[in-house]
Amino acid sequence: MASTMPQTLRQVVAQAKQKVIEPAVIKNGSGHFLQPCRKMVFNYCERSGSSKGMLVMCMRKRTPEEISVATEKLKNFSGNKNRLWKKPTVSDTPSVRGIWSPFHSKTHKITDLKTK
């Protein structure tokens, strides 16, 4: 039995080397049809830690329109709570002078320097 094992492995390796995988043909929308999504499955586990921090929305007794609106909200939800953003950047250690940007300062020219 030990003598047949290497021969069998050689045959399997030879068959694997003979197979050629052709690259996928890219179709940029022409001649290609994608079927619409008919079902979305959201998995949620109450006991496991994998669902920690998930957003839960009850879909019981909702119309199909309300379910589609709720699904769009879940799809577009970034994770940040809605709040008023007073500053364009968020920093853990805000600076007294603010955040530096090369676009805030005036452009310097050599002719601006005074000669003594």
OpenMM code with the backbone's topology and positions (N, CA, C; nanometers):
from openmm import Vec3, app, unit

residues = "MET ALA SER THR MET PRO GLN THR LEU ARG GLN VAL VAL ALA GLN ALA LYS GLN LYS VAL ILE GLU PRO ALA VAL ILE LYS ASN GLY SER GLY HIS PHE LEU GLN PRO CYS ARG LYS MET VAL PHE ASN TYR CYS GLU ARG SER GLY SER SER LYS GLY MET LEU VAL MET CYS MET ARG LYS ARG THR PRO GLU GLU ILE SER VAL ALA THR GLU LYS LEU LYS ASN PHE SER GLY ASN LYS ASN ARG LEU TRP LYS LYS PRO THR VAL SER ASP THR PRO SER VAL ARG GLY ILE TRP SER PRO PHE HIS SER LYS THR HIS LYS ILE THR ASP LEU LYS THR LYS".split()
positions = [
    Vec3(0.0823, -0.1191, 0.0000),
    Vec3(0.0000, 0.0000, 0.0000),
    Vec3(0.0866, 0.1254, 0.0000),
    Vec3(0.2009, 0.1184, 0.0675),
    Vec3(0.2895, 0.2344, 0.0728),
    Vec3(0.3472, 0.2660, -0.0640),
    Vec3(0.3636, 0.1636, -0.1496),
    Vec3(0.4204, 0.1881, -0.2818),
    Vec3(0.3186, 0.2524, -0.3759),
    Vec3(0.1886, 0.2305, -0.3540),
    Vec3(0.0871, 0.2897, -0.4414),
    Vec3(0.0553, 0.4344, -0.4040),
    Vec3(0.0846, 0.4731, -0.2820),
    Vec3(0.0510, 0.6083, -0.2376),
    Vec3(0.1276, 0.7154, -0.3148),
    Vec3(0.2593, 0.7045, -0.3311),
    Vec3(0.3284, 0.8084, -0.4071),
    Vec3(0.2818, 0.8156, -0.5526),
    Vec3(0.2500, 0.7024, -0.6119),
    Vec3(0.2034, 0.7025, -0.7500),
    Vec3(0.0679, 0.7731, -0.7606),
    Vec3(-0.0192, 0.7497, -0.6652),
    Vec3(-0.1497, 0.8155, -0.6641),
    Vec3(-0.1335, 0.9662, -0.6465),
    Vec3(-0.0434, 1.0044, -0.5569),
    Vec3(-0.0190, 1.1470, -0.5367),
    Vec3(0.0385, 1.2111, -0.6625),
    Vec3(0.1282, 1.1403, -0.7308),
    Vec3(0.1851, 1.1927, -0.8547),
    Vec3(0.0767, 1.2139, -0.9598),
    Vec3(-0.0188, 1.1215, -0.9664),
    Vec3(-0.1276, 1.1350, -1.0631),
    Vec3(-0.2159, 1.2564, -1.0317),
    Vec3(-0.2441, 1.2757, -0.9039),
    Vec3(-0.3271, 1.3895, -0.8633),
    Vec3(-0.2563, 1.5209, -0.8947),
    Vec3(-0.1258, 1.5274, -0.8653),
    Vec3(-0.0492, 1.6489, -0.8927),
    Vec3(-0.0422, 1.6741, -1.0428),
    Vec3(-0.0243, 1.5697, -1.1214),
    Vec3(-0.0189, 1.5849, -1.2671),
    Vec3(-0.1521, 1.6352, -1.3215),
    Vec3(-0.2640, 1.5861, -1.2687),
    Vec3(-0.3955, 1.6324, -1.3135),
    Vec3(-0.4187, 1.7784, -1.2746),
    Vec3(-0.3723, 1.8150, -1.1554),
    Vec3(-0.3901, 1.9533, -1.1107),
    Vec3(-0.3084, 2.0493, -1.1961),
    Vec3(-0.1899, 2.0077, -1.2398),
    Vec3(-0.1062, 2.0939, -1.3228),
    Vec3(-0.1621, 2.1087, -1.4637),
    Vec3(-0.2380, 2.0125, -1.5106),
    Vec3(-0.2928, 2.0184, -1.6452),
    Vec3(-0.4122, 2.1132, -1.6553),
    Vec3(-0.4793, 2.1387, -1.5444),
    Vec3(-0.5961, 2.2264, -1.5477),
    Vec3(-0.5513, 2.3711, -1.5659),
    Vec3(-0.6163, 2.4397, -1.6560),
    Vec3(-0.5864, 2.5801, -1.6825),
    Vec3(-0.7092, 2.6620, -1.6451),
    Vec3(-0.6884, 2.7592, -1.5597),
    Vec3(-0.7975, 2.8469, -1.5187),
    Vec3(-0.7918, 2.9711, -1.6069),
    Vec3(-0.8967, 2.9935, -1.6814),
    Vec3(-0.9016, 3.1090, -1.7698),
    Vec3(-0.9388, 3.2333, -1.6897),
    Vec3(-0.8789, 3.3476, -1.7217),
    Vec3(-0.9144, 3.4702, -1.6499),
    Vec3(-1.0570, 3.5133, -1.6817),
    Vec3(-1.1167, 3.5815, -1.5872),
    Vec3(-1.2544, 3.6276, -1.6046),
    Vec3(-1.2594, 3.7381, -1.7094),
    Vec3(-1.3634, 3.7364, -1.7880),
    Vec3(-1.3828, 3.8391, -1.8896),
    Vec3(-1.4535, 3.9575, -1.8242),
    Vec3(-1.3925, 4.0749, -1.8350),
    Vec3(-1.4501, 4.1936, -1.7738),
    Vec3(-1.5524, 4.2536, -1.8690),
    Vec3(-1.6723, 4.2733, -1.8181),
    Vec3(-1.7781, 4.3361, -1.8969),
    Vec3(-1.8227, 4.4603, -1.8218),
    Vec3(-1.7970, 4.5724, -1.8787),
    Vec3(-1.8301, 4.6984, -1.8128),
    Vec3(-1.9727, 4.7421, -1.8423),
    Vec3(-2.0671, 4.6610, -1.8079),
    Vec3(-2.2068, 4.6971, -1.8236),
    Vec3(-2.2659, 4.6630, -1.9584),
    Vec3(-2.1848, 4.6298, -2.0558),
    Vec3(-2.2392, 4.5987, -2.1878),
    Vec3(-2.2561, 4.4482, -2.2006),
    Vec3(-2.3757, 4.4061, -2.2319),
    Vec3(-2.4028, 4.2639, -2.2489),
    Vec3(-2.4023, 4.1860, -2.1196),
    Vec3(-2.4209, 4.2545, -2.0079),
    Vec3(-2.4166, 4.1876, -1.8789),
    Vec3(-2.5416, 4.2264, -1.8005),
    Vec3(-2.6081, 4.1289, -1.7437),
    Vec3(-2.7299, 4.1558, -1.6685),
    Vec3(-2.7140, 4.1033, -1.5272),
    Vec3(-2.7360, 4.1885, -1.4298),
    Vec3(-2.7344, 4.1487, -1.2902),
    Vec3(-2.8782, 4.1365, -1.2423),
    Vec3(-2.9096, 4.0231, -1.1873),
    Vec3(-3.0447, 4.0046, -1.1357),
    Vec3(-3.0618, 4.0850, -1.0080),
    Vec3(-3.1810, 4.1367, -0.9834),
    Vec3(-3.2028, 4.2147, -0.8625),
    Vec3(-3.1931, 4.1278, -0.7373),
    Vec3(-3.1533, 4.1917, -0.6288),
    Vec3(-3.1419, 4.1214, -0.5012),
    Vec3(-3.2825, 4.0912, -0.4501),
    Vec3(-3.3105, 3.9650, -0.4273),
    Vec3(-3.4443, 3.9260, -0.3825),
    Vec3(-3.4528, 3.9071, -0.2313),
    Vec3(-3.3390, 3.8826, -0.1688),
    Vec3(-3.3443, 3.8552, -0.0259),
    Vec3(-3.2172, 3.9065, 0.0403),
    Vec3(-3.2329, 3.9703, 0.1548),
    Vec3(-3.1182, 4.0132, 0.2350),
    Vec3(-3.1281, 3.9417, 0.3689),
    Vec3(-3.0201, 3.8823, 0.4116),
    Vec3(-3.0193, 3.8078, 0.5368),
    Vec3(-2.9278, 3.8806, 0.6346),
    Vec3(-2.9824, 3.9164, 0.7496),
    Vec3(-2.9059, 3.9790, 0.8559),
    Vec3(-2.9016, 3.8812, 0.9721),
    Vec3(-2.7833, 3.8366, 1.0086),
    Vec3(-2.7692, 3.7414, 1.1181),
    Vec3(-2.7443, 3.8166, 1.2480),
    Vec3(-2.8107, 3.7728, 1.3517),
    Vec3(-2.7950, 3.8329, 1.4831),
    Vec3(-2.7975, 3.7220, 1.5868),
    Vec3(-2.7008, 3.7228, 1.6762),
    Vec3(-2.6935, 3.6211, 1.7810),
    Vec3(-2.6956, 3.6912, 1.9161),
    Vec3(-2.7921, 3.6569, 2.0006),
    Vec3(-2.8041, 3.7209, 2.1316),
    Vec3(-2.6997, 3.6709, 2.2302),
    Vec3(-2.6513, 3.5474, 2.2101),
    Vec3(-2.5598, 3.4878, 2.3069),
    Vec3(-2.4133, 3.5140, 2.2746),
    Vec3(-2.3808, 3.5305, 2.1494),
    Vec3(-2.2410, 3.5423, 2.1097),
    Vec3(-2.1967, 3.6883, 2.1122),
    Vec3(-2.0674, 3.7081, 2.1248),
    Vec3(-2.0119, 3.8428, 2.1243),
    Vec3(-1.9938, 3.8993, 1.9856),
    Vec3(-2.0181, 3.8184, 1.8823),
    Vec3(-1.9983, 3.8672, 1.7462),
    Vec3(-2.1016, 3.9719, 1.7074),
    Vec3(-2.2147, 3.9752, 1.7747),
    Vec3(-2.3187, 4.0726, 1.7427),
    Vec3(-2.3127, 4.1942, 1.8342),
    Vec3(-2.2061, 4.2082, 1.9099),
    Vec3(-2.1934, 4.3201, 2.0021),
    Vec3(-2.1827, 4.4503, 1.9229),
    Vec3(-2.2601, 4.5481, 1.9601),
    Vec3(-2.2573, 4.6770, 1.8932),
    Vec3(-2.3413, 4.6842, 1.7675),
    Vec3(-2.4168, 4.5792, 1.7378),
    Vec3(-2.5018, 4.5816, 1.6186),
    Vec3(-2.6246, 4.6673, 1.6437),
    Vec3(-2.6720, 4.7271, 1.5381),
    Vec3(-2.7934, 4.8062, 1.5455),
    Vec3(-2.9126, 4.7144, 1.5217),
    Vec3(-3.0078, 4.7158, 1.6125),
    Vec3(-3.1237, 4.6271, 1.6033),
    Vec3(-3.2467, 4.7104, 1.5704),
    Vec3(-3.3187, 4.6693, 1.4672),
    Vec3(-3.4435, 4.7353, 1.4298),
    Vec3(-3.5504, 4.6278, 1.4137),
    Vec3(-3.6624, 4.6457, 1.4801),
    Vec3(-3.7708, 4.5482, 1.4714),
    Vec3(-3.8482, 4.5696, 1.3415),
    Vec3(-3.8665, 4.4633, 1.2652),
    Vec3(-3.9376, 4.4714, 1.1370),
    Vec3(-4.0766, 4.4089, 1.1438),
    Vec3(-4.1203, 4.3786, 1.2625),
    Vec3(-4.2492, 4.3131, 1.2794),
    Vec3(-4.3626, 4.4114, 1.2517),
    Vec3(-4.4623, 4.3670, 1.1803),
    Vec3(-4.5821, 4.4448, 1.1475),
    Vec3(-4.5486, 4.5729, 1.0712),
    Vec3(-4.4512, 4.5659, 0.9823),
    Vec3(-4.4169, 4.6806, 0.8980),
    Vec3(-4.4553, 4.6523, 0.7541),
    Vec3(-4.4867, 4.7574, 0.6829),
    Vec3(-4.5201, 4.7429, 0.5415),
    Vec3(-4.3910, 4.7254, 0.4618),
    Vec3(-4.4000, 4.6740, 0.3397),
    Vec3(-4.2790, 4.6593, 0.2577),
    Vec3(-4.2061, 4.7914, 0.2330),
    Vec3(-4.2809, 4.9018, 0.2235),
    Vec3(-4.2170, 5.0321, 0.2036),
    Vec3(-4.1359, 5.0717, 0.3264),
    Vec3(-4.1915, 5.0482, 0.4451),
    Vec3(-4.1194, 5.0807, 0.5680),
    Vec3(-3.9956, 4.9934, 0.5836),
    Vec3(-4.0050, 4.8684, 0.5417),
    Vec3(-3.8888, 4.7790, 0.5491),
    Vec3(-3.7797, 4.8258, 0.4539),
    Vec3(-3.8180, 4.8712, 0.3346),
    Vec3(-3.7169, 4.9191, 0.2402),
    Vec3(-3.6506, 5.0468, 0.2906),
    Vec3(-3.7274, 5.1349, 0.3549),
    Vec3(-3.6693, 5.2569, 0.4120),
    Vec3(-3.5729, 5.2214, 0.5249),
    Vec3(-3.6121, 5.1277, 0.6106),
    Vec3(-3.5251, 5.0857, 0.7210),
    Vec3(-3.3984, 5.0192, 0.6684),
    Vec3(-3.4104, 4.9411, 0.5610),
    Vec3(-3.2934, 4.8768, 0.5014),
    Vec3(-3.1989, 4.9803, 0.4426),
    Vec3(-3.2531, 5.0832, 0.3790),
    Vec3(-3.1691, 5.1914, 0.3258),
    Vec3(-3.0966, 5.2633, 0.4393),
    Vec3(-3.1662, 5.2851, 0.5517),
    Vec3(-3.1021, 5.3493, 0.6661),
    Vec3(-2.9864, 5.2649, 0.7177),
    Vec3(-3.0079, 5.1325, 0.7270),
    Vec3(-2.9012, 5.0443, 0.7738),
    Vec3(-2.7843, 5.0419, 0.6761),
    Vec3(-2.8151, 5.0463, 0.5472),
    Vec3(-2.7102, 5.0411, 0.4460),
    Vec3(-2.6257, 5.1680, 0.4482),
    Vec3(-2.6886, 5.2831, 0.4688),
    Vec3(-2.6189, 5.4111, 0.4644),
    Vec3(-2.5661, 5.4554, 0.5998),
    Vec3(-2.5901, 5.3782, 0.7041),
    Vec3(-2.5500, 5.4178, 0.8386),
    Vec3(-2.3996, 5.4042, 0.8546),
    Vec3(-2.3337, 5.5111, 0.8976),
    Vec3(-2.1881, 5.5100, 0.9107),
    Vec3(-2.1421, 5.4655, 1.0490),
    Vec3(-2.2307, 5.4640, 1.1458),
    Vec3(-2.1921, 5.4257, 1.2809),
    Vec3(-2.1837, 5.5452, 1.3739),
    Vec3(-2.1710, 5.6647, 1.3187),
    Vec3(-2.1665, 5.7855, 1.4004),
    Vec3(-2.3081, 5.8314, 1.4312),
    Vec3(-2.3286, 5.8756, 1.5537),
    Vec3(-2.4589, 5.9275, 1.5907),
    Vec3(-2.4758, 6.0662, 1.5293),
    Vec3(-2.5999, 6.1025, 1.5000),
    Vec3(-2.6266, 6.2343, 1.4434),
    Vec3(-2.5990, 6.3400, 1.5483),
    Vec3(-2.5157, 6.4362, 1.5118),
    Vec3(-2.4846, 6.5460, 1.6014),
    Vec3(-2.4421, 6.6658, 1.5190),
    Vec3(-2.4375, 6.7801, 1.5819),
    Vec3(-2.3975, 6.9023, 1.5150),
    Vec3(-2.2451, 6.9082, 1.5103),
    Vec3(-2.1909, 6.9112, 1.3909),
    Vec3(-2.0456, 6.9192, 1.3739),
    Vec3(-2.0078, 7.0662, 1.3623),
    Vec3(-1.9495, 7.1214, 1.4697),
    Vec3(-1.9115, 7.2622, 1.4689),
    Vec3(-1.7774, 7.2832, 1.3998),
    Vec3(-1.6931, 7.1833, 1.4043),
    Vec3(-1.5620, 7.1943, 1.3411),
    Vec3(-1.5501, 7.0849, 1.2354),
    Vec3(-1.4764, 7.1130, 1.1274),
    Vec3(-1.4657, 7.0127, 1.0213),
    Vec3(-1.3776, 6.8935, 1.0570),
    Vec3(-1.2961, 6.9057, 1.1612),
    Vec3(-1.2091, 6.7953, 1.2005),
    Vec3(-1.2364, 6.7571, 1.3449),
    Vec3(-1.2117, 6.6325, 1.3772),
    Vec3(-1.2287, 6.5823, 1.5128),
    Vec3(-1.0911, 6.5451, 1.5650),
    Vec3(-1.0555, 6.5961, 1.6824),
    Vec3(-0.9235, 6.5704, 1.7384),
    Vec3(-0.9373, 6.5310, 1.8843),
    Vec3(-0.8539, 6.4349, 1.9268),
    Vec3(-0.8534, 6.3962, 2.0679),
    Vec3(-0.7832, 6.5015, 2.1528),
    Vec3(-0.6840, 6.5677, 2.0950),
    Vec3(-0.6086, 6.6709, 2.1662),
    Vec3(-0.6171, 6.8004, 2.0864),
    Vec3(-0.7206, 6.8808, 2.1077),
    Vec3(-0.7350, 7.0038, 2.0301),
    Vec3(-0.6242, 7.1036, 2.0627),
    Vec3(-0.5760, 7.1726, 1.9618),
    Vec3(-0.4686, 7.2690, 1.9769),
    Vec3(-0.5264, 7.4077, 2.0008),
    Vec3(-0.4495, 7.4922, 2.0734),
    Vec3(-0.4930, 7.6286, 2.0990),
    Vec3(-0.4947, 7.7076, 1.9687),
    Vec3(-0.3957, 7.6844, 1.8849),
    Vec3(-0.3849, 7.7567, 1.7586),
    Vec3(-0.4732, 7.6970, 1.6496),
    Vec3(-0.5244, 7.5820, 1.6707),
    Vec3(-0.6040, 7.5176, 1.5678),
    Vec3(-0.5186, 7.4244, 1.4840),
    Vec3(-0.5782, 7.3641, 1.3865),
    Vec3(-0.5072, 7.2699, 1.3016),
    Vec3(-0.4391, 7.3469, 1.1904),
    Vec3(-0.3098, 7.3237, 1.1707),
    Vec3(-0.2320, 7.3958, 1.0712),
    Vec3(-0.2632, 7.3447, 0.9321),
    Vec3(-0.2676, 7.4369, 0.8404),
    Vec3(-0.2870, 7.4027, 0.7009),
    Vec3(-0.2039, 7.4982, 0.6164),
    Vec3(-0.1387, 7.4510, 0.5114),
    Vec3(-0.0590, 7.5417, 0.4281),
    Vec3(-0.1454, 7.6408, 0.3500),
    Vec3(-0.2745, 7.6180, 0.3445),
    Vec3(-0.3621, 7.7066, 0.2696),
    Vec3(-0.4078, 7.8271, 0.3513),
    Vec3(-0.3819, 7.8276, 0.4830),
    Vec3(-0.4248, 7.9383, 0.5669),
    Vec3(-0.3245, 8.0521, 0.5689),
    Vec3(-0.1990, 8.0237, 0.5440),
    Vec3(-0.0972, 8.1280, 0.5522),
    Vec3(-0.0822, 8.1980, 0.4178),
    Vec3(-0.0290, 8.3203, 0.4232),
    Vec3(-0.0065, 8.3958, 0.3003),
    Vec3(0.1139, 8.3383, 0.2275),
    Vec3(0.1140, 8.3510, 0.0977),
    Vec3(0.2289, 8.3046, 0.0206),
    Vec3(0.3426, 8.4047, 0.0355),
    Vec3(0.4643, 8.3552, 0.0457),
    Vec3(0.5817, 8.4399, 0.0656),
    Vec3(0.6536, 8.4594, -0.0663),
    Vec3(0.7037, 8.5799, -0.0848),
    Vec3(0.7850, 8.6101, -0.2015),
    Vec3(0.9173, 8.6679, -0.1546),
    Vec3(1.0197, 8.6497, -0.2331),
    Vec3(1.1512, 8.7027, -0.1966),
    Vec3(1.1494, 8.8549, -0.2022),
    Vec3(1.0690, 8.9140, -0.2845),
    Vec3(1.0638, 9.0606, -0.2958),
    Vec3(0.9976, 9.1250, -0.1752),
    Vec3(0.9295, 9.0493, -0.0931),
    Vec3(0.8646, 9.1045, 0.0257),
    Vec3(0.9652, 9.1385, 0.1350),
    Vec3(1.0843, 9.0791, 0.1305),
    Vec3(1.1843, 9.1045, 0.2336),
    Vec3(1.2427, 9.2446, 0.2160),
    Vec3(1.2571, 9.3138, 0.3264),
    Vec3(1.3124, 9.4493, 0.3215),
    Vec3(1.4646, 9.4408, 0.3241),
    Vec3(1.5270, 9.5175, 0.2432),
    Vec3(1.6737, 9.5232, 0.2440),
    Vec3(1.7170, 9.6398, 0.3305),
    Vec3(1.8229, 9.6208, 0.4069),
    Vec3(1.8705, 9.7258, 0.4975),
    Vec3(1.9870, 9.7971, 0.4387),
] * unit.nanometer
topology = app.Topology()
chain = topology.addChain("A")
for resn in residues:
    res = topology.addResidue(resn, chain)
    for name in ("N", "CA", "C"):
        topology.addAtom(name, app.Element.getBySymbol(name[0]), res)
